[in-house]
Amino acid sequence: MVKSILATGGLFTLLLVGTACGGGGGYYRSGYYVNTPPPPPRVEYYGAPRPGYAWRGGYYTYRGNAYRWNGGRWVRPPRRGAAWVPGQWVQTPRGWQYRDGIWR
C-alpha cells in the first residue's frame, strides 16, 4: 500500500513538473489556441536601468475574446549574468499559441 502511494505520488510529481516546464525548449505553452493573430507589440519607453535589474518587456495575453497588453517592468534576474528572452506568439496548425519568455 505504501509503495503504491509513493509510486503514485512520484508519478504525479513527475507529471506536474513536466507540465510546468511546458514540454519543450523551456517555454511555457498556454493551454489554448487563438484564431486571430496578435496585434503588433507596443513600443514601451522606460527610464534608465536600475542597478541589478533587467527590463522585461510587455506582451499580449488573450482573455475574454480579446488581446490585452501587459506592460513591461524592471525585474531582478534570478542569477548573475542571466538574460531575458522574451515570450512570443507562435502560429501553429491549430492557431496562435503564446510561449512565455525565459531566463537564460
KOLZASE-230314 format. One record per atom (N, C-alpha, C, CB): x, y, z; atom name; residue number from 0. Coordinates in pm, 1 decimal. Glycine has a CB too. Layout:
// KOLZASE-230314
         x         y         z  site  pos
         X         Y         Z    CA  NUM
...
This chain:
// KOLZASE-230314
         x         y         z  site  pos
      82.7    -119.7       0.0     N    0
       0.0       0.0       0.0    CA    0
      87.0     125.9       0.0     C    0
     -94.0      -0.1     121.4    CB    0
     187.3     130.2      88.8     N    1
     274.9     246.9      96.8    CA    1
     352.0     263.1     -33.3     C    1
     372.1     234.4     215.8    CB    1
     401.5     150.9     -90.4     N    2
     474.5     159.0    -217.5    CA    2
     384.9     213.1    -327.9     C    2
     529.4      21.0    -257.2    CB    2
     258.8     172.2    -327.0     N    3
     164.5     219.1    -427.5    CA    3
     142.9     370.0    -415.0     C    3
      30.9     144.7    -414.4    CB    3
     128.5     417.5    -292.1     N    4
     108.1     561.2    -269.6    CA    4
     231.7     638.9    -312.0     C    4
      75.3     589.6    -121.2    CB    4
     351.4     589.1    -276.5     N    5
     474.7     656.2    -314.2    CA    5
     491.6     659.3    -465.4     C    5
     594.0     587.7    -249.5    CB    5
     460.9     546.9    -529.6     N    6
     473.4     541.2    -675.1    CA    6
     376.5     639.1    -741.2     C    6
     447.7     398.1    -726.0    CB    6
     253.4     644.7    -691.1     N    7
     154.7     736.1    -746.6    CA    7
     196.8     880.5    -722.3     C    7
      16.2     709.7    -685.7    CB    7
     245.9     909.6    -601.8     N    8
     292.2    1044.4    -570.3    CA    8
     409.3    1085.4    -657.7     C    8
     331.2    1053.9    -424.2    CB    8
     502.2     991.7    -682.6     N    9
     616.3    1020.0    -769.1    CA    9
     572.9    1047.5    -911.8     C    9
     714.3     904.5    -766.6    CB    9
     477.2     969.5    -959.5     N   10
     425.6     989.9   -1094.7    CA   10
     355.4    1125.1   -1105.3     C   10
     328.9     876.1   -1133.6    CB   10
     275.9    1157.8   -1003.4     N   11
     206.8    1286.6   -1002.7    CA   11
     308.4    1400.5   -1004.9     C   11
     114.7    1298.7    -879.1    CB   11
     412.0    1390.9    -924.0     N   12
     515.3    1494.3    -920.1    CA   12
     583.7    1507.9   -1055.3     C   12
     618.8    1462.7    -811.8    CB   12
     616.1    1395.2   -1117.8     N   13
     679.1    1396.9   -1249.3    CA   13
     587.9    1464.2   -1352.3     C   13
     713.6    1253.9   -1293.8    CB   13
     459.3    1432.4   -1349.8     N   14
     364.7    1494.4   -1442.5    CA   14
     351.3    1643.9   -1415.9     C   14
     227.9    1426.9   -1431.9    CB   14
     349.3    1681.2   -1287.1     N   15
     337.6    1821.7   -1251.5    CA   15
     459.1    1900.6   -1299.1     C   15
     320.6    1836.9   -1100.8    CB   15
     577.8    1847.3   -1279.1     N   16
     699.6    1914.3   -1322.9    CA   16
     702.8    1922.6   -1474.8     C   16
     824.4    1840.9   -1270.1    CB   16
     666.7    1816.2   -1542.7     N   17
     664.1    1816.8   -1688.9    CA   17
     566.2    1918.4   -1743.8     C   17
     629.0    1679.6   -1741.1    CB   17
     451.4    1932.4   -1678.3     N   18
     353.4    2030.8   -1721.9    CA   18
     404.0    2172.0   -1698.8     C   18
     221.2    2010.0   -1649.6    CB   18
     466.6    2195.0   -1585.4     N   19
     517.9    2329.5   -1554.1    CA   19
     627.6    2370.8   -1650.7     C   19
     570.9    2334.7   -1410.5    CB   19
     706.2    2275.0   -1698.1     N   20
     815.1    2307.8   -1791.0    CA   20
     764.5    2333.4   -1931.5     C   20
     917.4    2196.0   -1793.7    CB   20
     641.6    2296.4   -1959.1     N   21
     583.6    2328.3   -2088.4    CA   21
     612.2    2227.5   -2197.1     C   21
     631.3    2459.1   -2131.8    CB   21
     687.8    2125.2   -2168.5     N   22
     703.5    2018.1   -2264.1    CA   22
     812.6    2036.8   -2366.7     C   22
     579.0    1998.5   -2332.7    CB   22
     881.5    2147.1   -2372.2     N   23
     988.1    2156.1   -2470.3    CA   23
    1052.6    2292.8   -2476.8     C   23
     936.0    2120.1   -2604.0    CB   23
    1182.2    2294.0   -2484.8     N   24
    1254.4    2417.5   -2505.0    CA   24
    1254.1    2512.3   -2387.1     C   24
    1199.4    2486.0   -2620.3    CB   24
    1201.7    2469.3   -2272.5     N   25
    1198.5    2554.8   -2156.2    CA   25
    1091.7    2662.9   -2162.6     C   25
    1331.0    2617.4   -2137.8    CB   25
    1004.1    2657.6   -2261.2     N   26
     899.9    2757.8   -2275.3    CA   26
     769.4    2707.5   -2215.9     C   26
     880.7    2795.2   -2422.3    CB   26
     695.9    2800.0   -2154.9     N   27
     560.6    2769.4   -2111.8    CA   27
     471.0    2784.5   -2233.0     C   27
     514.3    2861.9   -1993.9    CB   27
     387.9    2687.6   -2255.6     N   28
     292.6    2696.4   -2365.8    CA   28
     153.9    2709.7   -2307.0     C   28
     301.9    2572.4   -2459.9    CB   28
      83.8    2812.7   -2349.2     N   29
     -51.3    2830.9   -2298.0    CA   29
    -136.7    2711.6   -2336.8     C   29
    -113.5    2961.8   -2350.9    CB   29
    -240.3    2686.8   -2260.1     N   30
    -325.7    2571.8   -2285.4    CA   30
    -433.4    2598.3   -2387.7     C   30
    -388.4    2527.3   -2159.0    CB   30
    -428.8    2707.6   -2457.0     N   31
    -532.4    2739.1   -2554.3    CA   31
    -471.2    2795.5   -2681.7     C   31
    -632.9    2838.1   -2495.4    CB   31
    -551.9    2793.9   -2785.7     N   32
    -510.9    2847.9   -2915.2    CA   32
    -608.3    2958.2   -2954.2     C   32
    -505.9    2736.1   -3024.5    CB   32
    -557.5    3057.1   -3027.2     N   33
    -636.9    3171.7   -3069.8    CA   33
    -635.6    3174.7   -3221.9     C   33
    -581.9    3306.0   -3009.5    CB   33
    -750.7    3200.1   -3282.0     N   34
    -760.3    3200.5   -3428.7    CA   34
    -706.4    3327.2   -3492.8     C   34
    -903.0    3181.8   -3470.1    CB   34
    -708.9    3438.3   -3421.7     N   35
    -662.7    3564.6   -3479.4    CA   35
    -521.4    3596.8   -3431.7     C   35
    -758.7    3679.3   -3442.7    CB   35
    -438.2    3651.8   -3518.9     N   36
    -301.0    3685.0   -3477.2    CA   36
    -301.2    3801.2   -3378.2     C   36
    -213.8    3720.2   -3600.0    CB   36
    -197.3    3808.5   -3295.3     N   37
    -190.0    3919.5   -3200.2    CA   37
    -157.2    4050.5   -3271.2     C   37
     -85.1    3890.5   -3092.0    CB   37
    -194.1    4163.7   -3209.3     N   38
    -155.5    4293.4   -3265.6    CA   38
      -3.4    4310.3   -3258.5     C   38
    -226.8    4409.4   -3190.1    CB   38
      51.2    4407.1   -3330.1     N   39
     196.0    4431.7   -3319.6    CA   39
     232.3    4472.4   -3176.3     C   39
     240.6    4542.4   -3420.4    CB   39
     350.8    4435.4   -3130.0     N   40
     391.3    4475.2   -2994.4    CA   40
     392.9    4627.7   -2981.2     C   40
     530.9    4417.2   -2960.2    CB   40
     362.7    4674.7   -2863.7     N   41
     365.9    4818.4   -2836.4    CA   41
     509.2    4863.5   -2810.6     C   41
     275.7    4853.4   -2715.7    CB   41
     535.6    4987.3   -2844.3     N   42
     666.2    5046.0   -2812.7    CA   42
     655.5    5098.2   -2670.0     C   42
     707.0    5161.7   -2915.3    CB   42
     748.2    5054.8   -2587.1     N   43
     747.1    5097.3   -2447.5    CA   43
     867.7    5186.4   -2419.9     C   43
     746.9    4975.1   -2352.9    CB   43
     844.0    5291.3   -2345.7     N   44
     951.5    5380.6   -2303.8    CA   44
     970.7    5362.1   -2154.3     C   44
     919.9    5530.1   -2339.3    CB   44
    1093.7    5338.5   -2115.4     N   45
    1122.0    5317.7   -1974.2    CA   45
    1246.0    5395.8   -1936.8     C   45
    1139.7    5167.8   -1942.1    CB   45
    1256.5    5427.7   -1810.1     N   46
    1367.0    5509.2   -1761.4    CA   46
    1499.3    5435.2   -1763.5     C   46
    1338.2    5556.6   -1622.1    CB   46
    1598.3    5500.0   -1706.6     N   47
    1732.9    5442.0   -1700.1    CA   47
    1729.7    5311.8   -1619.4     C   47
    1833.3    5542.8   -1636.8    CB   47
    1816.8    5218.4   -1654.6     N   48
    1817.8    5090.8   -1583.1    CA   48
    1851.9    5108.7   -1435.5     C   48
    1917.2    4995.2   -1647.7    CB   48
    1785.4    5031.4   -1354.0     N   49
    1817.3    5029.7   -1211.6    CA   49
    1930.0    4930.2   -1190.0     C   49
    1692.0    4993.0   -1125.0    CB   49
    2024.8    4960.5   -1104.5     N   50
    2135.4    4867.2   -1079.1    CA   50
    2083.0    4731.1   -1031.1     C   50
    2232.6    4926.5    -974.3    CB   50
    2130.5    4625.0   -1095.5     N   51
    2090.4    4490.4   -1057.3    CA   51
    1957.6    4444.6   -1114.3     C   51
    2084.4    4481.7    -911.2    CB   51
    1896.3    4523.8   -1202.0     N   52
    1767.0    4487.3   -1260.1    CA   52
    1779.0    4477.4   -1411.9     C   52
    1658.0    4590.3   -1221.1    CB   52
    1683.4    4407.3   -1472.2     N   53
    1676.1    4394.9   -1617.9    CA   53
    1533.8    4430.8   -1661.7     C   53
    1715.2    4249.4   -1665.1    CB   53
    1521.5    4485.4   -1780.8     N   54
    1389.0    4520.7   -1833.0    CA   54
    1324.3    4397.2   -1893.9     C   54
    1398.9    4634.9   -1938.6    CB   54
    1204.1    4367.6   -1847.8     N   55
    1124.7    4257.1   -1902.7    CA   55
    1009.8    4322.9   -1977.6     C   55
    1072.4    4156.7   -1788.9    CB   55
    1018.1    4320.5   -2111.1     N   56
     922.2    4390.9   -2195.3    CA   56
     780.5    4338.1   -2184.1     C   56
     965.6    4383.7   -2336.8    CB   56
     686.8    4422.7   -2226.4     N   57
     545.9    4386.3   -2221.7    CA   57
     508.7    4281.7   -2326.5     C   57
     461.0    4509.2   -2240.4    CB   57
     388.5    4228.0   -2311.8     N   58
     340.8    4122.9   -2402.0    CA   58
     188.1    4119.4   -2399.1     C   58
     399.9    3983.9   -2362.2    CB   58
     130.9    4058.2   -2500.1     N   59
     -13.7    4042.9   -2507.1    CA   59
     -56.0    3908.9   -2448.3     C   59
     -62.2    4055.3   -2652.2    CB   59
    -166.4    3911.5   -2373.2     N   60
    -234.5    3789.1   -2332.6    CA   60
    -370.0    3790.6   -2402.2     C   60
    -249.3    3778.4   -2174.7    CB   60
    -435.6    3677.6   -2403.7     N   61
    -567.1    3668.8   -2466.0    CA   61
    -667.9    3631.2   -2358.5     C   61
    -568.1    3565.2   -2583.1    CB   61
    -759.7    3720.9   -2329.9     N   62
    -861.0    3698.2   -2226.5    CA   62
    -995.1    3753.7   -2275.4     C   62
    -819.0    3765.2   -2090.8    CB   62
   -1101.1    3678.8   -2250.7     N   63
   -1234.7    3728.4   -2284.0    CA   63
   -1252.2    3762.2   -2430.6     C   63
   -1265.4    3849.0   -2202.5    CB   63
   -1196.8    3681.2   -2518.7     N   64
   -1208.1    3700.3   -2663.4    CA   64
   -1140.1    3826.3   -2714.4     C   64
   -1351.8    3703.7   -2702.2    CB   64
   -1037.7    3872.3   -2644.6     N   65
    -964.0    3991.3   -2689.4    CA   65
    -820.7    3984.9   -2635.9     C   65
   -1035.1    4122.8   -2641.7    CB   65
    -731.6    4046.0   -2711.3     N   66
    -593.1    4058.1   -2665.4    CA   66
    -584.8    4172.6   -2564.6     C   66
    -495.4    4082.2   -2785.7    CB   66
    -505.6    4153.4   -2460.8     N   67
    -483.5    4254.9   -2358.0    CA   67
    -332.8    4273.7   -2339.9     C   67
    -552.0    4214.4   -2222.7    CB   67
    -290.3    4399.5   -2332.5     N   68
    -148.5    4430.5   -2317.5    CA   68
    -108.8    4429.4   -2170.2     C   68
    -116.1    4567.0   -2380.6    CB   68
       1.3    4361.5   -2139.5     N   69
      62.4    4363.5   -2006.5    CA   69
     192.3    4441.0   -2020.4     C   69
      87.1    4217.1   -1949.7    CB   69
     199.1    4556.2   -1957.1     N   70
     315.8    4642.9   -1969.3    CA   70
     442.2    4581.4   -1911.0     C   70
     288.6    4774.0   -1902.0    CB   70
     556.0    4623.1   -1964.9     N   71
     685.0    4574.2   -1917.2    CA   71
     719.4    4630.3   -1780.1     C   71
     794.3    4609.7   -2016.2    CB   71
     824.0    4574.8   -1719.4     N   72
     865.5    4620.2   -1587.0    CA   72
    1009.8    4581.5   -1560.5     C   72
     774.3    4562.0   -1478.6    CB   72
    1068.4    4648.6   -1465.3     N   73
    1203.3    4614.7   -1421.2    CA   73
    1194.1    4496.7   -1325.8     C   73
    1273.3    4736.5   -1353.0    CB   73
    1276.2    4394.9   -1348.1     N   74
    1277.1    4277.0   -1260.7    CA   74
    1420.8    4241.5   -1224.8     C   74
    1206.6    4156.2   -1328.9    CB   74
    1435.4    4174.7   -1112.5     N   75
    1567.5    4129.7   -1069.9    CA   75
    1591.7    3991.0   -1131.1     C   75
    1578.9    4125.9    -912.2    CB   75
    1699.1    3972.4   -1208.6     N   76
    1727.0    3841.3   -1268.6    CA   76
    1746.9    3734.2   -1160.6     C   76
    1852.2    3849.3   -1358.9    CB   76
    1718.8    3608.2   -1194.3     N   77
    1731.7    3500.8   -1095.8    CA   77
    1876.7    3470.4   -1057.7     C   77
    1667.1    3375.9   -1148.9    CB   77
    1970.5    3509.3   -1143.0     N   78
    2113.4    3485.2   -1115.4    CA   78
    2195.5    3587.0   -1193.3     C   78
    2155.6    3338.3   -1153.8    CB   78
    2316.6    3604.7   -1151.2     N   79
    2405.9    3700.0   -1216.5    CA   79
    2434.4    3657.3   -1360.7     C   79
    2537.5    3713.0   -1137.6    CB   79
    2429.5    3751.0   -1452.6     N   80
    2458.0    3721.5   -1592.6    CA   80
    2340.4    3665.3   -1670.5     C   80
    2570.2    3626.2   -1600.4    CB   80
    2224.8    3647.0   -1605.9     N   81
    2107.3    3592.6   -1675.5    CA   81
    2053.1    3697.1   -1772.9     C   81
    1996.5    3549.9   -1573.7    CB   81
    2006.6    3651.9   -1887.0     N   82
    1947.9    3739.4   -1988.8    CA   82
    1804.1    3696.3   -2014.5     C   82
    2031.0    3735.7   -2120.7    CB   82
    1715.7    3793.0   -2028.4     N   83
    1574.5    3764.6   -2054.1    CA   83
    1550.6    3742.9   -2202.9     C   83
    1485.9    3879.2   -2002.3    CB   83
    1489.0    3630.3   -2236.7     N   84
    1446.7    3600.5   -2373.7    CA   84
    1295.5    3619.1   -2375.4     C   84
    1489.4    3453.2   -2419.8    CB   84
    1244.1    3719.5   -2447.1     N   85
    1101.0    3750.0   -2440.6    CA   85
    1013.2    3639.3   -2495.5     C   85
    1072.7    3876.3   -2515.0    CB   85
     890.1    3635.5   -2444.4     N   86
     790.8    3541.1   -2494.9    CA   86
     744.4    3582.4   -2633.6     C   86
     671.0    3531.7   -2399.2    CB   86
     672.0    3493.4   -2696.5     N   87
     624.6    3523.7   -2831.5    CA   87
     500.5    3442.9   -2864.7     C   87
     734.3    3496.3   -2934.4    CB   87
     420.0    3498.8   -2953.8     N   88
     306.1    3426.7   -3008.5    CA   88
     355.7    3350.2   -3131.1     C   88
     187.5    3524.2   -3045.0    CB   88
     323.9    3222.5   -3137.6     N   89
     369.9    3136.0   -3244.9    CA   89
     248.4    3080.4   -3318.8     C   89
     459.2    3021.0   -3189.8    CB   89
     253.2    3086.8   -3451.3     N   90
     144.4    3031.3   -3531.5    CA   90
     166.6    2882.1   -3548.4     C   90
     134.8    3101.5   -3669.7    CB   90
      65.2    2804.3   -3514.4     N   91
      70.2    2658.8   -3526.0    CA   91
     -45.7    2614.2   -3615.7     C   91
      62.6    2589.8   -3384.4    CB   91
     -50.6    2488.6   -3655.3     N   92
    -164.4    2442.0   -3734.9    CA   92
    -299.1    2456.8   -3663.2     C   92
    -143.5    2297.5   -3772.3    CB   92
    -297.0    2461.7   -3529.4     N   93
    -421.2    2475.1   -3452.4    CA   93
    -459.5    2620.5   -3425.2     C   93
    -407.8    2401.5   -3321.1    CB   93
    -370.2    2714.4   -3453.7     N   94
    -394.8    2855.9   -3426.3    CA   94
    -272.8    2919.1   -3361.6     C   94
    -517.9    2873.2   -3336.1    CB   94
    -290.1    3037.9   -3304.4     N   95
    -181.8    3109.9   -3239.0    CA   95
    -171.8    3065.5   -3094.1     C   95
    -203.4    3262.6   -3247.8    CB   95
     -48.7    3043.0   -3048.2     N   96
     -24.3    2998.5   -2910.9    CA   96
      88.9    3080.6   -2851.3     C   96
       9.4    2846.8   -2906.0    CB   96
      72.0    3122.9   -2724.5     N   97
     175.6    3202.6   -2659.0    CA   97
     276.1    3112.6   -2589.1     C   97
     113.3    3300.2   -2558.6    CB   97
     403.5    3145.6   -2608.1     N   98
     512.4    3077.7   -2538.5    CA   98
     582.7    3182.5   -2452.7     C   98
     612.8    3008.5   -2639.7    CB   98
     578.9    3161.3   -2323.6     N   99
     629.7    3260.0   -2230.0    CA   99
     780.8    3274.5   -2241.6     C   99
     591.4    3222.4   -2088.0    CB   99
     830.0    3391.5   -2201.3     N  100
     973.1    3417.0   -2201.9    CA  100
    1043.6    3338.4   -2093.0     C  100
    1000.3    3565.1   -2185.0    CB  100
    1175.6    3329.5   -2104.5     N  101
    1256.3    3255.4   -2006.7    CA  101
    1385.9    3329.6   -1979.5     C  101
    1286.1    3112.1   -2056.7    CB  101
    1447.1    3298.3   -1867.7     N  102
    1580.5    3349.7   -1834.1    CA  102
    1683.4    3250.5   -1884.5     C  102
    1596.3    3373.2   -1679.8    CB  102
    1784.5    3299.5   -1951.6     N  103
    1893.7    3213.6   -1998.8    CA  103
    2020.5    3253.9   -1929.3     C  103
    1910.9    3222.1   -2152.3    CB  103
